[in-house]
Amino acid sequence: MRPEAETMTRRILIVATDDDERAVMRQALEPRDLEIVDALDFTRAYAVLLESQFDLIVIQSAGSPRDGIELIKRVRATPQLTGILILVIAEWGTGEPTLALSAGADAYEPNEPKPIDPNRLHTSIERLLNPQVATAN
């Protein structure tokens, strides 16, 4: 990795239809030198991804897991988006984590307790964005 890349602010797209969950994720991540962009629905999220570069997509698909899976598939099928990491917030025991991973998500975080634990979310994101740090620990 180039040294200047390490100092660049990472861009994250949060896709969540639940206002409270989206607010918790935003509040957890903004103070950590991450640029956060919100998308309120999956159609808008895809359009935003085509308009600008992101390092990571966080998808909270409660209430519409099929839409979240379809977004993952669309992202993975779009050549200009294949390098983006995808973290899915999903309920364990529903099959959502397995479906998300099989569709191309890089990781999932359980959606319990609600709202999501901000520190656990940040740790998961750091592991994805900085794999060399995760393997050193």
Secondary structure, 3 states (H helix, E strand, C coil): CCHHHHHCCEEEEEEECCHHHHHHHHHHHHHHCEEEEEECCHHHHHHHHHHCCCCEEEEECCCCHHHHHHHHHHHHHCHHHCCCEEEEEECCCCCHHHHHHHHCCCEEEECCCCCCCHHHHHHHHHHHHCHHHHHHC
